[in-house]
């Protein structure tokens, strides 16, 4: 009985290994994406057109800087009232941390900083970067 059990376990292990479900070799992991969340506070008298101009300039970075895989933007609509005057959210997804690190000193990112400064409507921002952990 013990010999039969051992043979069955061995056969099962070989089958699982053959299907690629189990491997003793370490598997190469793809670099994790990085989310870069930027939330802006604009002056109360900022017009929708002025804010759109900044948003469009931010969106253009996704087309001009390598490693950005997605760009999202939106306006706070939380009923909790805890946004402390921060109203506009911009989320960039980078292929990995190296792509985010290359973005920060990129000349186009620097130009975008100048656009914000020259707009005259910018008050403050906060930034959070994270590697997403998805639960289903």
Secondary structure, DSSP 8 states (H G I E B T S, - for coil): -HHHHHHHHHHHHHHHHHTTS--SS--------EEEEEEEEE-TT--HHHHHHHHHHHHHHHHHSTTEEEEEEEE---TT--STT--EEEEEEESSHHHHHHHHT-HHHHHHHHHHHHHS-EEEEEEEEE------
